[in-house]
């Protein structure tokens, strides 16, 4: 019963079942526990222990998701936009004397857009999906 997963609420439930008061500041000893008729409550105590272990496992899963996202580094790069430039010919009329059409010159140039772009989206999406599945599992396991 002296397991790290046993929280105050579990001890409170056990002592409430036994009809006793529980004080979290009480330094409980084996001698104190032996003074109670624990075998009469062994089934209830076992249920509380099983529940405490399940809650502990869910808590560890939640902590693993939290630790991952606290340490995850999002990678950003400068977004370079391709800009279409159209140049007309100011020294020539659009139509020459021979009625020949001189189309404008079109070119493409790279320009810093001033924004950042998230990269490695596939890896990020995988981690988001994995975390969502873990959290969904936790929520469905924690439901009464």
KARAFEN-V537834 format. One record per residue. RES is the residue in three letters. PHI is phi as a letter, one per 20 degrees, with the letter a starting at -180 (* if undefined). Layout:
res: <RES:RES>
phi: <PHI:PHI>
This chain:
res: <UNK:UNK:UNK:UNK:UNK:UNK:UNK:UNK:UNK:UNK:UNK:UNK:UNK:UNK:UNK:UNK:UNK:UNK:UNK:UNK:UNK:UNK:UNK:UNK:UNK:UNK:UNK:UNK:UNK:UNK:UNK:UNK:UNK:UNK:UNK:UNK:UNK:UNK:UNK:UNK:UNK:UNK:UNK:UNK:UNK:UNK:UNK:UNK:UNK:UNK:UNK:UNK:UNK:UNK:UNK:UNK:UNK:UNK:UNK:UNK:UNK:UNK:UNK:UNK:UNK:UNK:UNK:UNK:UNK:UNK:UNK:UNK:UNK:UNK:UNK:UNK:UNK:UNK:UNK:UNK:UNK:UNK:UNK:UNK:UNK:UNK:UNK:UNK:UNK:UNK:UNK:UNK:UNK:UNK:UNK:UNK:UNK:UNK:UNK:UNK:UNK:UNK:UNK:UNK:UNK:UNK:UNK:UNK:UNK:UNK:UNK:UNK:UNK:UNK:UNK:UNK:UNK:UNK:UNK:UNK:UNK:UNK:UNK:UNK:UNK:UNK:UNK:UNK:UNK:UNK:UNK:UNK:UNK:UNK:UNK:UNK:UNK:UNK:UNK:UNK:UNK:UNK:UNK:UNK>
phi: <*:e:d:f:f:f:d:g:f:f:f:f:f:f:f:f:f:e:m:d:e:c:c:f:e:f:f:f:c:f:g:f:f:f:f:e:e:f:g:f:d:g:f:f:f:f:f:f:f:f:f:f:f:f:f:f:f:f:f:f:f:f:f:f:f:f:f:g:f:f:e:f:d:f:d:c:c:f:e:d:e:e:d:e:d:d:d:e:d:f:f:d:f:f:d:e:f:e:m:e:e:d:f:f:e:d:b:d:c:e:b:f:e:n:c:d:c:f:d:l:f:g:f:f:f:f:f:f:f:f:f:f:f:f:f:f:f:f:f:f:f:e:f:f>
